[in-house]
Amino acid sequence: MMQRTALGQGEIVWKSLKCVTLDVTGTLFAMRHRVGDVYASMVEWHGLEKPDPDVIHSSFKTSYKHVNRESPCVGGLAESTKEWWRKVVYRTFDTAGLKYSEPQRERIFSSIYSAYGSPKAYKLFDDVMPFLESAKNRGLKLGVISNESERYSEEILPGFGLSRFFEFVILAKDVLSEKPDRKIFEAAASAAGLAPEEILHIGDDYEKDCLGSLNAGFHSPVFLNRFRRKPEHDPQLGHIHFAEDLRDFTQQIGPRS
């Protein structure tokens, strides 16, 4: 069982809460394989020389950030999710110095896009189902707050059998706001029909999930530090719970009151 440290707040008083929202990637599930490895394998699968996965991975990270700066919220209303991801993949190839013909690029992209639309590309964390079951049995509303698009709500969450737990899914593309902006958290509170302080958010990104939800007036959040990343000193640390696993909370939640 993981070791949990709660700074400043002690144990979470679950009976004071009416809703729990969760991030998705890194919180509910993770990518099964590194992006660079997947992209490189797809190139090879299409009969081309396999590029260096490390180069691809580095290029992807910079390309993703660049495209998201130019067109945030997975393109918002300006472009489809598929168009947005095409820009990311094409730029990844370009900055990695990979010169493919337009038909080749499109075929590779289509394979990549299709692969990430399946739950097979992801691994569900073992602690997720027990936690969601306990929270649901306790009578807590459950929701998702993610900086992603409709692919999560329409394909991945249903594919894992998780949709039945969530009363609402708030996506950056739908509300034109990304964590840590308070607007996306306010949209979640509105969907829940609750005051922000009645909602606890759980996520694996200290700034986007924890500071974002705190600034929106949510209950002291949980930094789900699965990968043991240590946040820099921050004055808000005393208002944030730290955990490496959700199973500890499964016992704490207790029965419906």
C-alpha positions as a Markdown table, in Angstrom:
| # | Residue | x | y | z |
|---|---|---|---|---|
| 1 | Met | 0.0 | 0.0 | 0.0 |
| 2 | Met | 1.3 | 3.4 | -0.9 |
| 3 | Gln | 2.4 | 6.0 | 1.6 |
| 4 | Arg | 0.4 | 9.1 | 1.7 |
| 5 | Thr | 1.2 | 12.5 | 3.1 |
| 6 | Ala | -1.4 | 15.1 | 3.5 |
| 7 | Leu | 0.1 | 18.5 | 4.1 |
| 8 | Gly | -1.8 | 21.1 | 6.2 |
| 9 | Gln | -5.3 | 19.5 | 5.9 |
| 10 | Gly | -5.1 | 16.2 | 7.6 |
| 11 | Glu | -7.5 | 13.5 | 6.5 |
| 12 | Ile | -10.1 | 14.4 | 3.9 |
| 13 | Val | -13.5 | 14.8 | 5.5 |
| 14 | Trp | -15.5 | 12.9 | 2.9 |
| 15 | Lys | -18.8 | 13.5 | 4.6 |
| 16 | Ser | -18.5 | 17.2 | 3.8 |
| 17 | Leu | -18.1 | 16.5 | 0.1 |
| 18 | Lys | -20.9 | 16.0 | -2.5 |
| 19 | Cys | -18.8 | 15.5 | -5.6 |
| 20 | Val | -15.4 | 14.3 | -6.8 |
| 21 | Thr | -14.0 | 15.2 | -10.2 |
| 22 | Leu | -11.0 | 13.5 | -11.7 |
| 23 | Asp | -8.5 | 14.2 | -14.4 |
| 24 | Val | -8.1 | 11.4 | -17.0 |
| 25 | Thr | -4.6 | 10.8 | -18.5 |
| 26 | Gly | -2.2 | 10.0 | -15.7 |
| 27 | Thr | -5.1 | 9.7 | -13.2 |
| 28 | Leu | -7.5 | 7.1 | -14.5 |
| 29 | Phe | -5.2 | 5.6 | -17.1 |
| 30 | Ala | -1.9 | 6.1 | -18.9 |
| 31 | Met | -0.6 | 5.5 | -22.4 |
| 32 | Arg | 0.5 | 1.9 | -22.8 |
| 33 | His | 3.5 | 2.8 | -24.9 |
| 34 | Arg | 5.6 | 5.9 | -25.3 |
| 35 | Val | 4.4 | 8.2 | -28.1 |
| 36 | Gly | 7.8 | 8.1 | -29.9 |
| 37 | Asp | 7.7 | 4.3 | -30.0 |
| 38 | Val | 4.1 | 4.2 | -31.3 |
| 39 | Tyr | 4.8 | 6.8 | -34.1 |
| 40 | Ala | 8.1 | 5.0 | -35.1 |
| 41 | Ser | 6.4 | 1.7 | -35.3 |
| 42 | Met | 3.5 | 3.1 | -37.4 |
| 43 | Val | 6.1 | 4.5 | -39.9 |
| 44 | Glu | 7.7 | 1.1 | -40.1 |
| 45 | Trp | 4.4 | -0.7 | -40.4 |
| 46 | His | 3.7 | 1.4 | -43.6 |
| 47 | Gly | 6.8 | 0.0 | -45.2 |
| 48 | Leu | 9.2 | 2.8 | -44.5 |
| 49 | Glu | 12.5 | 2.9 | -42.6 |
| 50 | Lys | 11.8 | 3.0 | -38.8 |
| 51 | Pro | 12.9 | 6.3 | -37.4 |
| 52 | Asp | 14.6 | 6.8 | -34.0 |
| 53 | Pro | 11.8 | 6.7 | -31.4 |
| 54 | Asp | 13.8 | 9.0 | -29.1 |
| 55 | Val | 14.0 | 11.7 | -31.8 |
| 56 | Ile | 10.3 | 11.3 | -32.6 |
| 57 | His | 9.3 | 11.5 | -28.9 |
| 58 | Ser | 11.3 | 14.7 | -28.4 |
| 59 | Ser | 9.8 | 16.2 | -31.6 |
| 60 | Phe | 6.3 | 15.2 | -30.5 |
| 61 | Lys | 6.6 | 17.0 | -27.1 |
| 62 | Thr | 7.7 | 20.3 | -28.7 |
| 63 | Ser | 5.2 | 20.0 | -31.6 |
| 64 | Tyr | 2.3 | 19.3 | -29.2 |
| 65 | Lys | 3.2 | 22.4 | -27.1 |
| 66 | His | 3.5 | 24.5 | -30.3 |
| 67 | Val | 0.2 | 23.5 | -31.8 |
| 68 | Asn | -1.6 | 23.9 | -28.5 |
| 69 | Arg | -0.2 | 27.4 | -28.1 |
| 70 | Glu | -1.4 | 28.3 | -31.6 |
| 71 | Ser | -4.7 | 26.5 | -31.3 |
| 72 | Pro | -5.6 | 25.7 | -27.7 |
| 73 | Cys | -8.4 | 23.5 | -26.4 |
| 74 | Val | -7.8 | 20.8 | -29.1 |
| 75 | Gly | -8.7 | 23.4 | -31.7 |
| 76 | Gly | -11.8 | 24.6 | -29.9 |
| 77 | Leu | -14.6 | 25.5 | -32.4 |
| 78 | Ala | -12.1 | 26.4 | -35.2 |
| 79 | Glu | -11.2 | 22.9 | -36.2 |
| 80 | Ser | -12.1 | 19.3 | -35.6 |
| 81 | Thr | -10.1 | 17.1 | -33.2 |
| 82 | Lys | -8.8 | 15.1 | -36.2 |
| 83 | Glu | -7.6 | 18.2 | -37.9 |
| 84 | Trp | -5.9 | 19.4 | -34.8 |
| 85 | Trp | -4.1 | 16.1 | -34.3 |
| 86 | Arg | -3.1 | 16.0 | -37.9 |
| 87 | Lys | -1.2 | 19.3 | -37.4 |
| 88 | Val | 0.6 | 17.8 | -34.3 |
| 89 | Val | 1.6 | 14.6 | -36.1 |
| 90 | Tyr | 2.7 | 16.4 | -39.3 |
| 91 | Arg | 4.8 | 18.9 | -37.3 |
| 92 | Thr | 6.3 | 16.0 | -35.4 |
| 93 | Phe | 7.5 | 14.5 | -38.6 |
| 94 | Asp | 8.8 | 17.8 | -39.9 |
| 95 | Thr | 10.7 | 18.8 | -36.9 |
| 96 | Ala | 12.2 | 15.3 | -36.7 |
| 97 | Gly | 13.5 | 15.8 | -40.2 |
| 98 | Leu | 11.4 | 13.0 | -41.6 |
| 99 | Lys | 10.4 | 13.8 | -45.2 |
| 100 | Tyr | 7.5 | 11.8 | -46.4 |
| 101 | Ser | 5.1 | 12.3 | -49.4 |
| 102 | Glu | 1.7 | 13.7 | -48.6 |
| 103 | Pro | 0.0 | 10.3 | -49.2 |
| 104 | Gln | 2.5 | 8.6 | -47.0 |
| 105 | Arg | 2.0 | 11.2 | -44.2 |
| 106 | Glu | -1.7 | 10.9 | -44.4 |
| 107 | Arg | -1.7 | 7.1 | -44.2 |
| 108 | Ile | 0.7 | 7.1 | -41.2 |
| 109 | Phe | -1.4 | 9.8 | -39.5 |
| 110 | Ser | -4.6 | 7.9 | -40.1 |
| 111 | Ser | -3.1 | 4.8 | -38.4 |
| 112 | Ile | -1.9 | 6.8 | -35.5 |
| 113 | Tyr | -5.2 | 8.6 | -35.0 |
| 114 | Ser | -7.1 | 5.3 | -35.2 |
| 115 | Ala | -4.8 | 3.6 | -32.6 |
| 116 | Tyr | -5.3 | 6.3 | -30.0 |
| 117 | Gly | -9.1 | 6.1 | -30.4 |
| 118 | Ser | -9.0 | 2.7 | -28.9 |
| 119 | Pro | -8.7 | 1.7 | -25.2 |
| 120 | Lys | -6.0 | -0.7 | -26.3 |
| 121 | Ala | -3.6 | 2.2 | -26.5 |
| 122 | Tyr | -4.0 | 2.9 | -22.8 |
| 123 | Lys | -3.6 | 1.0 | -19.5 |
| 124 | Leu | -6.3 | 1.5 | -16.7 |
| 125 | Phe | -4.7 | 1.9 | -13.3 |
| 126 | Asp | -5.7 | -0.9 | -10.9 |
| 127 | Asp | -6.9 | 1.4 | -8.2 |
| 128 | Val | -9.4 | 3.2 | -10.3 |
| 129 | Met | -12.4 | 0.8 | -10.4 |
| 130 | Pro | -12.4 | 0.2 | -6.6 |
| 131 | Phe | -12.2 | 3.9 | -5.9 |
| 132 | Leu | -15.0 | 4.8 | -8.3 |
| 133 | Glu | -17.2 | 2.0 | -6.9 |
| 134 | Ser | -16.6 | 3.2 | -3.3 |
| 135 | Ala | -17.3 | 6.8 | -4.2 |
| 136 | Lys | -20.5 | 5.9 | -6.1 |
| 137 | Asn | -21.7 | 3.7 | -3.3 |
| 138 | Arg | -21.1 | 6.6 | -0.9 |
| 139 | Gly | -23.5 | 8.7 | -2.9 |
| 140 | Leu | -20.9 | 11.1 | -4.3 |
| 141 | Lys | -21.4 | 12.6 | -7.7 |
| 142 | Leu | -18.5 | 11.8 | -10.0 |
| 143 | Gly | -17.3 | 13.9 | -12.9 |
| 144 | Val | -14.4 | 14.3 | -15.3 |
| 145 | Ile | -12.4 | 17.4 | -16.0 |
| 146 | Ser | -10.0 | 17.0 | -18.9 |
| 147 | Asn | -8.0 | 19.2 | -21.3 |
| 148 | Glu | -8.8 | 16.7 | -24.1 |
| 149 | Ser | -11.6 | 16.3 | -26.6 |
| 150 | Glu | -14.7 | 14.2 | -27.3 |
| 151 | Arg | -12.6 | 11.1 | -28.1 |
| 152 | Tyr | -12.3 | 10.5 | -24.3 |
| 153 | Ser | -16.0 | 10.8 | -23.6 |
| 154 | Glu | -17.2 | 9.0 | -26.8 |
| 155 | Glu | -14.5 | 6.3 | -27.2 |
| 156 | Ile | -12.0 | 5.8 | -24.4 |
| 157 | Leu | -14.1 | 6.1 | -21.2 |
| 158 | Pro | -16.9 | 3.9 | -22.6 |
| 159 | Gly | -14.3 | 1.4 | -23.8 |
| 160 | Phe | -13.0 | 0.9 | -20.3 |
| 161 | Gly | -16.5 | 0.7 | -18.9 |
| 162 | Leu | -16.0 | 4.0 | -16.9 |
| 163 | Ser | -18.9 | 6.1 | -18.4 |
| 164 | Arg | -21.4 | 4.5 | -16.0 |
| 165 | Phe | -19.7 | 6.1 | -13.1 |
| 166 | Phe | -19.7 | 9.7 | -14.3 |
| 167 | Glu | -22.6 | 12.1 | -14.3 |
| 168 | Phe | -20.8 | 14.7 | -16.4 |
| 169 | Val | -17.6 | 15.0 | -18.4 |
| 170 | Ile | -16.2 | 18.5 | -18.9 |
| 171 | Leu | -13.8 | 18.7 | -21.8 |
| 172 | Ala | -11.6 | 21.7 | -22.8 |
| 173 | Lys | -12.7 | 21.5 | -26.4 |
| 174 | Asp | -16.4 | 21.9 | -25.4 |
| 175 | Val | -16.0 | 24.7 | -22.9 |
| 176 | Leu | -13.1 | 26.5 | -24.7 |
| 177 | Ser | -11.1 | 26.5 | -21.5 |
| 178 | Glu | -8.1 | 24.5 | -20.3 |
| 179 | Lys | -6.9 | 23.7 | -16.8 |
| 180 | Pro | -5.7 | 25.5 | -14.8 |
| 181 | Asp | -8.1 | 28.3 | -16.0 |
| 182 | Arg | -10.9 | 28.6 | -13.6 |
| 183 | Lys | -13.6 | 28.6 | -16.3 |
| 184 | Ile | -13.3 | 24.8 | -16.9 |
| 185 | Phe | -13.7 | 24.1 | -13.2 |
| 186 | Glu | -16.7 | 26.5 | -13.0 |
| 187 | Ala | -18.2 | 24.6 | -15.8 |
| 188 | Ala | -17.8 | 21.4 | -13.7 |
| 189 | Ala | -19.4 | 23.0 | -10.7 |
| 190 | Ser | -22.3 | 24.1 | -12.8 |
| 191 | Ala | -22.8 | 20.7 | -14.3 |
| 192 | Ala | -22.7 | 19.2 | -10.8 |
| 193 | Gly | -25.2 | 21.8 | -9.5 |
| 194 | Leu | -23.0 | 22.4 | -6.5 |
| 195 | Ala | -21.0 | 25.1 | -4.8 |
| 196 | Pro | -17.2 | 24.7 | -5.7 |
| 197 | Glu | -16.3 | 24.1 | -2.1 |
| 198 | Glu | -18.4 | 20.9 | -2.1 |
| 199 | Ile | -16.3 | 19.4 | -4.9 |
| 200 | Leu | -12.9 | 17.7 | -4.5 |
| 201 | His | -10.7 | 17.4 | -7.6 |
| 202 | Ile | -8.1 | 14.7 | -8.1 |
| 203 | Gly | -5.3 | 14.9 | -10.7 |
| 204 | Asp | -1.7 | 14.2 | -11.5 |
| 205 | Asp | -0.7 | 17.7 | -12.6 |
| 206 | Tyr | 0.2 | 19.9 | -9.7 |
| 207 | Glu | -0.4 | 23.2 | -11.5 |
| 208 | Lys | -3.3 | 22.3 | -13.8 |
| 209 | Asp | -5.3 | 20.1 | -11.5 |
| 210 | Cys | -4.4 | 21.2 | -7.9 |
| 211 | Leu | -3.7 | 24.9 | -8.2 |
| 212 | Gly | -6.4 | 25.3 | -10.9 |
| 213 | Ser | -9.1 | 23.7 | -8.7 |
| 214 | Leu | -8.0 | 25.6 | -5.6 |
| 215 | Asn | -8.1 | 29.0 | -7.5 |
| 216 | Ala | -11.7 | 28.1 | -8.6 |
| 217 | Gly | -12.7 | 27.6 | -5.0 |
| 218 | Phe | -12.9 | 23.8 | -4.9 |
| 219 | His | -12.2 | 21.8 | -1.8 |
| 220 | Ser | -8.5 | 21.1 | -1.0 |
| 221 | Pro | -7.6 | 18.8 | -3.9 |
| 222 | Val | -5.6 | 15.6 | -4.2 |
| 223 | Phe | -2.3 | 15.6 | -6.1 |
| 224 | Leu | -2.2 | 12.0 | -7.3 |
| 225 | Asn | 1.6 | 11.7 | -7.5 |
| 226 | Arg | 1.7 | 8.3 | -9.2 |
| 227 | Phe | 5.1 | 9.0 | -10.7 |
| 228 | Arg | 6.6 | 10.7 | -7.6 |
| 229 | Arg | 7.2 | 14.1 | -9.2 |
| 230 | Lys | 8.1 | 16.6 | -6.5 |
| 231 | Pro | 6.5 | 20.0 | -7.0 |
| 232 | Glu | 8.5 | 23.1 | -6.3 |
| 233 | His | 7.9 | 24.9 | -3.0 |
| 234 | Asp | 4.6 | 26.7 | -3.3 |
| 235 | Pro | 2.6 | 28.6 | -0.7 |
| 236 | Gln | -0.5 | 26.5 | -1.6 |
| 237 | Leu | 1.2 | 23.2 | -0.6 |
| 238 | Gly | -0.4 | 23.3 | 2.8 |
| 239 | His | -3.9 | 23.2 | 1.2 |
| 240 | Ile | -3.2 | 20.1 | -1.0 |
| 241 | His | -3.4 | 16.4 | -0.2 |
| 242 | Phe | -0.7 | 14.1 | -1.7 |
| 243 | Ala | -1.3 | 10.5 | -2.7 |
| 244 | Glu | 0.4 | 7.9 | -4.9 |
| 245 | Asp | -2.6 | 5.5 | -5.1 |
| 246 | Leu | -6.4 | 5.8 | -4.8 |
| 247 | Arg | -6.8 | 2.7 | -2.7 |
| 248 | Asp | -6.1 | 4.5 | 0.5 |
| 249 | Phe | -9.2 | 6.7 | -0.1 |
| 250 | Thr | -11.3 | 3.7 | -1.0 |
| 251 | Gln | -11.2 | 2.7 | 2.7 |
| 252 | Gln | -11.6 | 6.3 | 4.0 |
| 253 | Ile | -14.7 | 7.1 | 2.0 |
| 254 | Gly | -16.9 | 4.8 | 4.0 |
| 255 | Pro | -20.6 | 3.9 | 3.5 |
| 256 | Arg | -23.4 | 6.2 | 2.4 |
| 257 | Ser | -24.5 | 8.4 | 5.3 |
